């Protein structure tokens, strides 16, 4: 369905395994290093796609 909407999917994803077990004393989420690393990786890929597609849409638009 996403392809029909001309959407790009990303390969990296992340989950929050039992986030209720990672709450600090003020009940704020304090993620483990592995979660932070996964989020950083996913956001870096999203940023890359954003840059690439912004350039492509400006310089080589797909014919309608």
Secondary structure, 3 states (H helix, E strand, C coil): CCHHHCCCCCCCCCCCCCHHHHECCCCCECCCHHHHHHHHHHHHHHHHHHHHHHHHHHHCCCCC
